[in-house]
Amino acid sequence: MATFSIAAALLGLASSVSAHGQVQGIVANGEFYEGYSPSFQYSNPPPTVIGWSIPQDLDNGFVASSALQTDDIICHVNATPAKGHAVVAAGDVVELQWSAWPSSHHGPVIDYLANCNGACETVDKTKLEFFKIDGVGLVNDNPVPGTWASDQLIANNNSWVVTIPKSIAPGNYVLRHEIIALHSAGSAGGAQMYPHCINLQITGSGTTKPTGTLGTALYKEADPGIEVNIYQSLSYVIPGPSPIADAVSMKQSQPSITANGVVATGSAAPAAAVAASSSVVSVPAAASSSSAVVASSAAPSTSVVSSTVATSAAASASAPAVSAAASSALGLTSALPSSLLTSVLPTAVPTGTASGSAPVPTNPLPEGTTLQDLLDWVSYVFAQMFKDLESQQNEQNHARSFRK
């Protein structure tokens, strides 16, 4: 069983290199919060973040349009609530930073809120009722397939900004941020859904409590905005319910980042703040060396807590998926028992066929190679071969940096 788990994990690492993207960071009112990475499942304990956990999404995959009436469409495949939340005021701007997005995957970008009516950390996702606060679809269809919201996201350095309406009543909310890829949506089942959920505590003096729609009732497979041929001139209809009256559609921009995110333990607003770093460094690097502060609703008292981000989490905060692959290998090292890590692997080339999609090795291993040796090599190769790629992409990340 252990051997199968290791093989599955390593296959997941390989597939993640060429896949799409995930929300790797969130900026709320100028404060940076690390997003969730599936590599966190190999860390013990995993870092506390505000993005919902989707450990099965190692390949940065999608929810198929055939699964629109299943729980997976709510916050992604087998998603579970984040263990922390960010505190924002109604009227604040929230930025969702994607690690990457393919230019061929045209489609709308849609944002919803749902009131948790209690702690979002323990909410039943099937009871969340979402109301739309933003939705952008086809911007210009000349020439086809045109310019879409996803293209604006890419042009904005793989990021999307959304305003929390000022009228929203205070409370704990799930922000559901989604890209729908329509490049293969000309036939039934071709649309690809990429939902991600973030826990927010919204403060302010608003009084509006919009009615919402269950996640499993937001869309139907035959909706005109889901099954659509984008390779022709068209008038596109954004799927889902209409936006609330106070929804704000923003011009996409890149907010300044001034500090690590600071929130309080419990449901009350933070009583103190952690000082921002005085040096100008990129956010992924800062996440690995400073205290990323996240709130948890587990405790009733109001206090500021900090959670040091693990090495594997810091690596996955970098934009390229190969960094997550390397950090996952490191996480496996810390998660597996030492007796397994020090066991000597078979050196002969296997005979027969592999089960599933696993390739059969064609070259023997050196005599005496252990599992630890193999994982060390995987981590080293990814880190070295893609070092320059990471550096280039990190330099492009918004000026995602701390400023005094």
NORURRA-V475911 format. One record per backbone hydrogen bond with DSSP energy under -0.5 kcal/mol. NH is the residue of the N-H (numbers start at 0). CO is the residue of the C=O. If there is no record, write none. Layout:
# NORURRA-V475911
nh->NH co->CO
nh->NH co->CO
This chain:
# NORURRA-V475911
nh->4 co->0
nh->5 co->1
nh->6 co->2
nh->7 co->3
nh->8 co->4
nh->9 co->5
nh->10 co->6
nh->11 co->7
nh->12 co->8
nh->13 co->9
nh->14 co->10
nh->15 co->11
nh->16 co->12
nh->16 co->13
nh->17 co->14
nh->18 co->15
nh->19 co->58
nh->19 co->59
nh->23 co->21
nh->23 co->96
nh->24 co->96
nh->25 co->32
nh->26 co->94
nh->27 co->25
nh->27 co->30
nh->28 co->26
nh->28 co->92
nh->30 co->27
nh->31 co->258
nh->32 co->25
nh->34 co->23
nh->39 co->36
nh->40 co->37
nh->41 co->38
nh->42 co->39
nh->48 co->46
nh->49 co->33
nh->51 co->196
nh->52 co->79
nh->56 co->53
nh->57 co->55
nh->59 co->56
nh->62 co->192
nh->63 co->61
nh->64 co->190
nh->66 co->63
nh->67 co->64
nh->69 co->66
nh->72 co->66
nh->72 co->69
nh->73 co->70
nh->74 co->70
nh->74 co->75
nh->75 co->71
nh->78 co->75
nh->79 co->52
nh->83 co->48
nh->84 co->294
nh->85 co->198
nh->87 co->85
nh->87 co->200
nh->89 co->202
nh->90 co->163
nh->91 co->88
nh->93 co->161
nh->94 co->26
nh->95 co->159
nh->96 co->24
nh->96 co->94
nh->97 co->95
nh->97 co->157
nh->98 co->21
nh->104 co->101
nh->105 co->103
nh->108 co->135
nh->109 co->177
nh->110 co->133
nh->111 co->175
nh->112 co->130
nh->113 co->173
nh->114 co->128
nh->115 co->171
nh->116 co->171
nh->121 co->118
nh->122 co->119
nh->124 co->122
nh->126 co->123
nh->127 co->124
nh->129 co->127
nh->129 co->212
nh->130 co->112
nh->131 co->241
nh->132 co->110
nh->133 co->110
nh->135 co->108
nh->138 co->136
nh->138 co->146
nh->139 co->146
nh->142 co->140
nh->145 co->142
nh->146 co->139
nh->147 co->145
nh->148 co->136
nh->149 co->106
nh->150 co->147
nh->151 co->147
nh->152 co->148
nh->153 co->149
nh->154 co->150
nh->155 co->151
nh->156 co->153
nh->157 co->152
nh->157 co->153
nh->158 co->152
nh->159 co->95
nh->161 co->93
nh->162 co->247
nh->163 co->91
nh->164 co->162
nh->167 co->164
nh->168 co->207
nh->169 co->205
nh->170 co->201
nh->172 co->170
nh->172 co->199
nh->173 co->113
nh->174 co->172
nh->174 co->197
nh->175 co->111
nh->175 co->173
nh->176 co->174
nh->176 co->195
nh->177 co->109
nh->178 co->193
nh->179 co->107
nh->180 co->178
nh->180 co->191
nh->181 co->105
nh->184 co->181
nh->186 co->183
nh->189 co->186
nh->191 co->180
nh->192 co->62
nh->193 co->178
nh->195 co->176
nh->197 co->174
nh->198 co->49
nh->199 co->172
nh->200 co->85
nh->201 co->170
nh->201 co->199
nh->202 co->87
nh->205 co->167
nh->206 co->166
nh->207 co->166
nh->212 co->129
nh->214 co->127
nh->216 co->213
nh->217 co->214
nh->222 co->219
nh->225 co->222
nh->226 co->222
nh->227 co->184
nh->227 co->225
nh->229 co->227
nh->235 co->233
nh->237 co->235
nh->243 co->131
nh->246 co->243
nh->247 co->132
nh->249 co->247
nh->254 co->252
nh->256 co->400
nh->257 co->29
nh->257 co->255
nh->258 co->29
nh->260 co->31
nh->264 co->302
nh->265 co->295
nh->280 co->278
nh->282 co->399
nh->285 co->281
nh->286 co->282
nh->287 co->283
nh->287 co->284
nh->288 co->284
nh->288 co->285
nh->289 co->285
nh->291 co->289
nh->291 co->306
nh->292 co->260
nh->292 co->290
nh->293 co->291
nh->294 co->84
nh->302 co->264
nh->302 co->300
nh->304 co->262
nh->304 co->302
nh->306 co->291
nh->308 co->289
nh->313 co->309
nh->314 co->310
nh->315 co->311
nh->316 co->312
nh->316 co->313
nh->317 co->314
nh->322 co->319
nh->323 co->319
nh->324 co->320
nh->325 co->321
nh->326 co->322
nh->327 co->323
nh->328 co->324
nh->329 co->325
nh->330 co->326
nh->331 co->327
nh->332 co->328
nh->333 co->329
nh->334 co->330
nh->335 co->331
nh->339 co->336
nh->340 co->336
nh->341 co->337
nh->342 co->339
nh->344 co->368
nh->357 co->354
nh->360 co->358
nh->364 co->346
nh->368 co->365
nh->370 co->342
nh->371 co->340
nh->373 co->369
nh->374 co->370
nh->375 co->371
nh->376 co->372
nh->377 co->373
nh->378 co->374
nh->379 co->375
nh->380 co->376
nh->381 co->377
nh->382 co->378
nh->383 co->379
nh->384 co->380
nh->385 co->381
nh->386 co->383
nh->389 co->385
nh->390 co->386
nh->391 co->387
nh->392 co->388
nh->393 co->389
nh->394 co->390
nh->395 co->391
nh->395 co->392
nh->396 co->392
nh->396 co->393
nh->397 co->395
nh->399 co->396
nh->400 co->398
nh->401 co->280
nh->402 co->256
